[in-house]
Amino acid sequence: MKKYTAIVLLYLLAHPAIQAQQKAWTLRQCADYAVEHNISIKQHVNNREQRAIQLSTSRNSRLPDLSASASESFSFGRGLTLDNTYANRSTSSTSFSMGTSVPLFTGFQIPNQIKLSRLNLEAATQDLEKARNDVRMQVAQAYVQILYNMEIADVAHRQIAIDSTQVVRLQAFVDNGKASLSELSQQQAALAKARLTATQADNTLQLSILSLSQLLELPSPEGFTVVRPDVSSPSGLSATSPAAALAGLSPDAIYQEALALKPEVQAEQLRLSAADRQIAIARAGLYPTLSLSAGLQTNYYKTNGMPADAFSTQLKNNFSQYIGLNLSIPIFNRFQTRNSIRSARLDRENQLLQFDNVKKTLYKEIQQVYYNAVAANSKYLSSETAARSSRDAFQLTQAKYENGKANITEFNEAKNNYLNAESDLVQARYEYLYQTALLDFYRGKELNF
């Protein structure tokens, strides 16, 4: 028995998702788990590693190279002999060499390539952070949808409770001859409709839970649920006006904060700097290049039928060293360098347009979120008033109905108005909560509520 218990414990330790599904998840736990397991983010991580390797390669291009070679060749037929005459002889040759070269000046291509690789690495790092932010926003949206569906399901089940109470009450009245079967049938029909509505709300809730569990890459939604935060009076929701709730904030102010923080902006700024490096690299083709080379070499030569020194003796006697400088001056290369510079400049223009487009897109997103938050706050305040009035009207109508001063149609109408107002209030509450959380997220704060 102890053996099986230990196996189960080891299995649970090896599968943290199973442990996590035993309790409700907070938004931060969901976001952290999604970031850790998302496939797209893993691809961005690999891309960043590729950029790091490219930077290492660029840095190492300053180092000297070193290569060694060995060759063996055979020649048959007429050839030159040692006494400078030609004869039909077979000859063999063995040679060994080792050489190195060091770039001394490359028209500033190497330092610019290193800077370019460093900028590409930093841009890939920002791309990775943006991918993480995108996943966090997707998780937050799915999380809020679950919370909203939970509230809608609660409202639907409250409707069942109200209708069930009235069915029991009317059944007693019918038994005592104080109500008609027609009234009881109407209320039973209302109860059946309420149960159908609750079933649909429960199904919608389960589908939203499934969506979030798939976003988290969980193997199954079974046992998965989320923490329902206390948002009965979120910060700012009790304000008397949208301006008070969003005091001190404006799309322009939030945009200025986001420009210095959002990774997509930083990534495009880095790529614009990288485009400048590409121009400098293309211009390197206009400059001469200078390199240093050095090496060692020796060989062994044997003509068939002719005397020759021993292999080791020839290798020793033929051993030589060399060192040299190689200067290459570009004069005309069919306008390849000129066109490379033009192409690099066009790439920079395109990158500048992309940078402007990203900034404009960011500003539009912030504008949309800001005015959505203003509208959501206004809707919440109106929905709160409407829900309070509908609740009072329903309680009054319910009292009248139970005392025989209102009919069942009036009762059901008041009840439906009350429950609809409650649903609208829930929707407005979570919409405002989500939009204000997004505003904070654009300002560099953690996406949480």
C-alpha positions as CSV (number, residue, x, y, z in Angstrom):
1,M,0.0,0.0,0.0
2,K,2.8,2.4,0.9
3,K,4.5,1.6,-2.5
4,Y,1.4,2.6,-4.4
5,T,1.0,5.8,-2.3
6,A,4.5,6.8,-3.1
7,I,4.0,6.2,-6.8
8,V,0.9,8.4,-6.8
9,L,2.7,11.2,-4.9
10,L,5.6,11.1,-7.4
11,Y,3.2,11.3,-10.3
12,L,1.5,14.3,-8.8
13,L,4.8,16.0,-8.2
14,A,5.8,15.3,-11.8
15,H,2.5,16.8,-13.1
16,P,2.0,20.2,-11.5
17,A,-1.1,20.9,-13.7
18,I,-2.9,18.1,-12.0
19,Q,-2.2,19.6,-8.6
20,A,-3.2,23.0,-9.8
21,Q,-6.5,21.8,-11.0
22,Q,-7.5,20.8,-7.5
23,K,-8.0,24.5,-6.5
24,A,-9.2,27.6,-8.2
25,W,-6.7,29.6,-10.3
26,T,-6.1,33.3,-9.9
27,L,-5.6,35.5,-13.0
28,R,-1.8,35.8,-12.3
29,Q,-1.5,32.0,-12.0
30,C,-3.3,31.5,-15.3
31,A,-1.1,34.1,-17.0
32,D,2.1,32.7,-15.6
33,Y,1.2,29.2,-16.6
34,A,0.2,30.2,-20.1
35,V,3.4,32.1,-20.6
36,E,5.4,29.2,-19.5
37,H,3.7,26.6,-21.7
38,N,2.6,28.6,-24.8
39,I,4.2,27.2,-28.0
40,S,4.4,30.5,-29.7
41,I,6.4,31.9,-26.8
42,K,8.8,29.0,-26.9
43,Q,9.4,29.7,-30.6
44,H,10.2,33.3,-29.7
45,V,12.6,32.0,-27.1
46,N,14.4,29.9,-29.7
47,N,14.5,32.8,-32.1
48,R,16.2,34.9,-29.4
49,E,18.8,32.1,-28.9
50,Q,19.4,32.2,-32.6
51,R,20.1,35.9,-32.4
52,A,22.5,35.4,-29.5
53,I,24.4,32.8,-31.6
54,Q,24.6,35.3,-34.5
55,L,26.1,37.9,-32.1
56,S,28.7,35.4,-30.9
57,T,29.6,34.7,-34.6
58,S,29.9,38.4,-35.4
59,R,32.2,39.0,-32.4
60,N,34.4,36.0,-33.3
61,S,34.9,37.2,-36.8
62,R,37.7,39.5,-35.4
63,L,39.7,36.4,-34.5
64,P,42.4,34.8,-36.7
65,D,41.4,31.6,-38.5
66,L,43.7,28.5,-38.6
67,S,43.6,25.7,-41.1
68,A,45.8,22.8,-42.0
69,S,46.0,20.7,-45.2
70,A,47.7,17.6,-46.6
71,S,47.7,16.4,-50.1
72,E,49.1,13.4,-52.1
73,S,49.3,13.4,-55.9
74,F,50.5,11.1,-58.6
75,S,51.6,12.0,-62.2
76,F,52.0,9.6,-65.1
77,G,53.6,10.1,-68.5
78,R,56.0,12.7,-69.8
79,G,57.3,15.1,-67.2
80,L,60.2,17.3,-66.2
81,T,63.1,15.5,-64.5
82,L,65.6,16.8,-61.9
83,D,68.2,17.5,-64.6
84,N,65.7,19.8,-66.4
85,T,64.9,17.3,-69.2
86,Y,61.7,15.6,-70.1
87,A,61.1,11.9,-69.8
88,N,58.3,9.4,-69.5
89,R,58.4,9.0,-65.7
90,S,55.9,8.5,-62.9
91,T,56.1,10.9,-60.1
92,S,54.5,11.3,-56.7
93,S,54.2,14.3,-54.4
94,T,53.3,14.8,-50.8
95,S,52.7,18.2,-49.2
96,F,51.7,19.6,-45.9
97,S,50.7,23.2,-45.0
98,M,49.2,25.2,-42.2
99,G,48.0,28.8,-42.6
100,T,46.2,31.6,-40.8
101,S,44.8,35.0,-41.7
102,V,43.7,38.0,-39.7
103,P,41.4,40.8,-40.9
104,L,43.1,44.1,-40.2
105,F,40.6,46.5,-41.8
106,T,37.3,45.6,-43.5
107,G,35.9,49.1,-44.1
108,F,34.3,49.0,-40.6
109,Q,32.2,46.0,-41.7
110,I,33.0,43.8,-38.7
111,P,32.3,46.4,-35.9
112,N,29.0,47.4,-37.7
113,Q,28.1,43.7,-38.0
114,I,28.6,43.2,-34.3
115,K,26.4,46.3,-33.5
116,L,23.8,44.9,-35.9
117,S,23.8,41.5,-34.3
118,R,23.5,43.1,-30.8
119,L,20.5,45.2,-32.0
120,N,18.8,42.2,-33.5
121,L,19.3,40.3,-30.2
122,E,17.7,43.2,-28.3
123,A,14.8,43.4,-30.8
124,A,14.2,39.6,-30.4
125,T,14.1,40.1,-26.7
126,Q,11.5,42.7,-27.0
127,D,9.5,40.5,-29.4
128,L,9.6,37.8,-26.8
129,E,8.2,40.2,-24.2
130,K,5.5,41.3,-26.6
131,A,4.5,37.7,-27.2
132,R,4.2,37.2,-23.4
133,N,2.1,40.3,-23.1
134,D,-0.2,39.1,-25.9
135,V,-0.8,35.8,-24.2
136,R,-1.4,37.6,-20.8
137,M,-4.1,39.8,-22.5
138,Q,-5.7,36.8,-24.1
139,V,-5.8,35.0,-20.7
140,A,-7.2,38.1,-19.0
141,Q,-10.0,38.3,-21.6
142,A,-10.9,34.6,-21.3
143,Y,-10.7,34.9,-17.5
144,V,-13.1,37.9,-17.5
145,Q,-15.5,36.0,-19.8
146,I,-15.6,33.1,-17.3
147,L,-16.3,35.5,-14.4
148,Y,-19.1,37.1,-16.5
149,N,-20.6,33.7,-17.4
150,M,-20.4,32.7,-13.7
151,E,-22.5,35.7,-12.8
152,I,-25.0,35.1,-15.6
153,A,-25.4,31.5,-14.4
154,D,-26.0,32.7,-10.8
155,V,-28.7,35.1,-12.1
156,A,-30.3,32.3,-14.0
157,H,-30.3,30.0,-11.0
158,R,-31.8,32.8,-8.8
159,Q,-34.6,33.0,-11.4
160,I,-35.2,29.2,-10.9
161,A,-35.4,29.7,-7.1
162,I,-37.9,32.6,-7.5
163,D,-40.1,30.6,-9.9
164,S,-39.9,27.4,-7.8
165,T,-41.1,29.3,-4.8
166,Q,-44.0,30.7,-6.7
167,V,-44.9,27.3,-8.1
168,V,-45.0,25.8,-4.6
169,R,-47.1,28.8,-3.4
170,L,-49.6,28.5,-6.3
171,Q,-49.8,24.8,-5.9
172,A,-50.9,25.4,-2.3
173,F,-53.4,28.0,-3.4
174,V,-54.8,25.6,-6.1
175,D,-55.2,22.9,-3.5
176,N,-57.1,25.4,-1.3
177,G,-59.2,26.7,-4.2
178,K,-57.6,30.1,-4.0
179,A,-55.9,30.0,-7.5
180,S,-56.7,28.6,-10.8
181,L,-54.9,25.8,-12.7
182,S,-54.3,28.3,-15.5
183,E,-52.2,30.5,-13.2
184,L,-50.3,27.4,-11.9
185,S,-49.6,26.3,-15.5
186,Q,-48.3,29.7,-16.4
187,Q,-45.9,29.7,-13.5
188,Q,-44.8,26.1,-14.2
189,A,-44.1,27.2,-17.8
190,A,-42.0,30.1,-16.5
191,L,-40.1,27.7,-14.2
192,A,-39.4,25.4,-17.2
193,K,-38.1,28.3,-19.2
194,A,-35.9,29.5,-16.3
195,R,-34.4,26.0,-16.0
196,L,-33.7,26.0,-19.8
197,T,-32.0,29.4,-19.4
198,A,-29.9,28.2,-16.5
199,T,-28.9,25.1,-18.5
200,Q,-27.8,27.3,-21.4
201,A,-25.9,29.6,-19.0
202,D,-24.2,26.6,-17.4
203,N,-23.2,25.3,-20.9
204,T,-21.8,28.7,-21.9
205,L,-19.8,28.8,-18.7
206,Q,-18.3,25.4,-19.3
207,L,-17.4,26.4,-22.9
208,S,-15.6,29.5,-21.6
209,I,-13.7,27.4,-19.0
210,L,-12.8,25.0,-21.9
211,S,-11.4,28.0,-23.9
212,L,-9.2,29.2,-21.1
213,S,-8.0,25.7,-20.3
214,Q,-7.0,25.3,-23.9
215,L,-5.2,28.6,-23.9
216,L,-3.3,27.4,-20.9
217,E,-2.4,24.2,-22.8
218,L,-4.0,22.1,-20.0
219,P,-4.7,18.4,-21.0
220,S,-8.3,18.7,-19.8
221,P,-10.7,21.3,-18.3
222,E,-11.9,18.8,-15.7
223,G,-11.5,20.2,-12.2
224,F,-10.3,23.6,-13.6
225,T,-12.0,26.7,-12.2
226,V,-11.0,30.3,-11.5
227,V,-11.0,32.5,-8.4
228,R,-13.9,34.9,-8.4
229,P,-12.6,38.3,-7.1
230,D,-14.7,40.5,-5.0
231,V,-15.8,43.2,-7.4
232,S,-19.0,44.3,-5.6
233,S,-17.5,47.8,-5.5
234,P,-14.3,47.9,-7.6
235,S,-12.1,51.0,-7.4
236,G,-13.7,53.8,-9.3
237,L,-17.0,52.1,-9.9
238,S,-18.7,54.1,-7.2
239,A,-17.6,57.4,-8.8
240,T,-20.3,59.9,-9.7
241,S,-18.9,60.5,-13.2
242,P,-16.5,58.9,-15.7
243,A,-14.2,61.9,-15.3
244,A,-13.8,61.2,-11.6
245,A,-13.3,57.5,-12.1
246,L,-10.5,58.2,-14.7
247,A,-9.1,61.4,-13.1
248,G,-5.7,62.4,-14.3
249,L,-5.8,60.0,-17.3
250,S,-6.0,60.8,-21.0
251,P,-5.2,58.8,-24.1
252,D,-2.3,61.1,-24.8
253,A,-0.8,60.8,-21.3
254,I,-1.2,57.0,-21.3
255,Y,0.3,56.9,-24.8
256,Q,3.4,58.8,-23.7
257,E,3.9,56.3,-20.9
258,A,3.4,53.4,-23.2
259,L,6.0,54.6,-25.8
260,A,8.7,54.2,-23.2
261,L,7.5,50.8,-22.0
262,K,5.7,48.7,-24.6
263,P,8.1,46.1,-26.1
264,E,6.6,46.3,-29.6
265,V,7.7,50.0,-29.8
266,Q,11.1,49.2,-28.4
267,A,11.5,46.4,-30.9
268,E,10.8,48.6,-33.9
269,Q,13.1,51.3,-32.6
270,L,15.9,48.8,-32.3
271,R,15.2,47.6,-35.8
272,L,15.4,51.2,-37.1
273,S,18.8,51.4,-35.5
274,A,19.7,48.1,-37.1
275,A,18.7,49.5,-40.5
276,D,21.3,52.2,-40.0
277,R,23.9,49.5,-39.3
278,Q,22.9,47.7,-42.5
279,I,23.6,50.9,-44.5
280,A,27.0,51.2,-42.9
281,I,27.8,47.5,-43.7
282,A,26.8,48.1,-47.3
283,R,29.1,51.2,-47.5
284,A,32.0,49.0,-46.4
285,G,32.2,47.8,-50.0
286,L,33.5,51.3,-50.9
287,Y,36.6,50.9,-48.7
288,P,39.8,48.9,-49.3
289,T,40.4,45.8,-47.1
290,L,43.6,44.8,-45.5
291,S,44.4,41.3,-44.1
292,L,47.5,39.6,-42.7
293,S,48.3,36.0,-43.6
294,A,51.0,33.6,-42.5
295,G,51.7,29.9,-42.8
296,L,54.0,26.9,-42.8
297,Q,54.5,24.4,-45.6
298,T,56.7,21.5,-46.7
299,N,56.6,18.7,-49.3
300,Y,58.1,15.4,-50.5
301,Y,58.8,14.7,-54.2
302,K,59.7,11.4,-55.8
303,T,60.3,10.5,-59.5
304,N,60.1,6.8,-60.3
305,G,63.4,5.4,-61.3
306,M,65.3,8.4,-60.0
307,P,67.2,8.7,-56.8
308,A,65.5,10.9,-54.1
309,D,66.3,11.9,-50.6
310,A,64.5,10.2,-47.7
311,F,60.9,11.3,-46.8
312,S,61.9,12.9,-43.5
313,T,65.0,14.6,-45.1
314,Q,62.9,16.2,-47.8
315,L,60.3,17.4,-45.4
316,K,63.0,19.0,-43.4
317,N,64.8,20.5,-46.3
318,N,61.6,21.8,-48.0
319,F,60.2,23.3,-44.9
320,S,59.3,27.0,-45.4
321,Q,57.4,29.8,-43.8
322,Y,55.6,32.8,-45.2
323,I,53.9,36.0,-44.0
324,G,52.2,38.6,-46.1
325,L,49.8,41.5,-46.3
326,N,46.9,41.5,-48.7
327,L,45.4,44.9,-49.8
328,S,42.3,44.8,-51.9
329,I,41.1,48.1,-53.4
330,P,37.6,48.2,-55.0
331,I,37.5,50.0,-58.3
332,F,34.5,48.8,-60.2
333,N,32.2,45.8,-59.3
334,R,29.3,46.4,-61.7
335,F,27.6,48.9,-59.3
336,Q,26.9,46.1,-56.8
337,T,28.0,48.2,-53.8
338,R,26.1,51.3,-55.0
339,N,22.9,49.2,-55.4
340,S,23.5,47.5,-52.0
341,I,23.6,51.0,-50.4
342,R,20.4,52.0,-52.2
343,S,18.7,48.9,-51.1
344,A,19.7,49.3,-47.5
345,R,18.4,52.9,-47.5
346,L,15.1,51.8,-48.9
347,D,14.9,49.1,-46.1
348,R,15.5,51.8,-43.6
349,E,12.6,53.9,-45.1
350,N,10.3,50.9,-44.8
351,Q,11.4,50.3,-41.3
352,L,10.7,53.9,-40.4
353,L,7.2,53.5,-41.9
354,Q,6.8,50.3,-39.8
355,F,7.9,52.1,-36.7
356,D,5.4,54.9,-37.3
357,N,2.6,52.4,-38.0
358,V,3.3,50.5,-34.7
359,K,3.1,53.8,-32.8
360,K,-0.1,54.8,-34.5
361,T,-1.6,51.4,-33.9
362,L,-0.6,51.6,-30.2
363,Y,-2.3,55.1,-29.9
364,K,-5.5,53.8,-31.5
365,E,-5.6,50.8,-29.1
366,I,-5.1,53.1,-26.1
367,Q,-7.8,55.5,-27.4
368,Q,-10.2,52.5,-27.9
369,V,-9.5,51.1,-24.4
370,Y,-9.8,54.5,-22.7
371,Y,-13.1,55.4,-24.2
372,N,-14.3,51.9,-23.7
373,A,-13.5,52.4,-20.0
374,V,-15.3,55.7,-19.9
375,A,-18.4,54.1,-21.6
376,A,-18.2,51.1,-19.3
377,N,-18.1,53.3,-16.2
378,S,-21.1,55.3,-17.4
379,K,-22.9,52.0,-18.2
380,Y,-22.1,50.7,-14.8
381,L,-23.5,53.7,-13.0
382,S,-26.7,53.6,-15.1
383,S,-27.0,49.8,-14.7
384,E,-26.5,50.2,-10.9
385,T,-29.4,52.7,-10.7
386,A,-31.5,50.6,-13.1
387,A,-30.9,47.4,-11.1
388,R,-31.7,49.1,-7.8
389,S,-35.0,50.5,-9.3
390,S,-35.9,47.1,-10.9
391,R,-35.2,45.3,-7.6
392,D,-37.5,47.7,-5.7
393,A,-40.2,47.4,-8.3
394,F,-39.9,43.6,-8.3
395,Q,-40.2,43.4,-4.5
396,L,-43.2,45.7,-4.6
397,T,-44.9,43.7,-7.4
398,Q,-44.0,40.4,-5.6
399,A,-45.7,41.6,-2.4
400,K,-48.8,42.7,-4.4
401,Y,-48.9,39.4,-6.2
402,E,-48.7,37.4,-3.0
403,N,-51.5,39.5,-1.6
404,G,-53.7,39.0,-4.7
405,K,-53.3,42.7,-5.9
406,A,-51.2,41.8,-9.0
407,N,-51.6,39.1,-11.6
408,I,-49.0,36.6,-12.7
409,T,-48.2,38.5,-15.9
410,E,-47.3,41.6,-14.0
411,F,-45.2,39.5,-11.6
412,N,-43.3,37.8,-14.3
413,E,-42.7,41.0,-16.1
414,A,-41.3,42.7,-13.0
415,K,-39.2,39.6,-12.3
416,N,-37.8,39.5,-15.8
417,N,-37.0,43.2,-15.7
418,Y,-35.2,42.7,-12.4
419,L,-33.1,39.8,-13.6
420,N,-32.3,41.5,-16.9
421,A,-31.1,44.6,-15.0
422,E,-29.0,42.3,-12.8
423,S,-27.4,40.8,-15.9
424,D,-26.7,44.2,-17.4
425,L,-25.1,45.3,-14.1
426,V,-22.8,42.2,-14.0
427,Q,-21.8,42.8,-17.6
428,A,-21.1,46.5,-17.0
429,R,-19.1,45.7,-13.9
430,Y,-16.7,43.2,-15.6
431,E,-16.4,45.3,-18.7
432,Y,-15.3,48.3,-16.7
433,L,-13.0,46.1,-14.6
434,Y,-11.4,44.6,-17.8
435,Q,-11.0,48.0,-19.6
436,T,-9.4,49.8,-16.6
437,A,-7.0,46.8,-16.1
438,L,-6.0,47.2,-19.7
439,L,-5.3,50.9,-19.2
440,D,-3.0,50.0,-16.3
441,F,-1.4,47.3,-18.4
442,Y,-0.5,49.9,-21.1
443,R,1.0,52.0,-18.4
444,G,3.4,49.2,-17.4
445,K,1.5,47.8,-14.5
446,E,0.7,44.1,-14.0
447,L,-2.5,42.9,-15.6
448,N,-4.5,41.9,-12.6
449,F,-7.7,42.6,-10.7
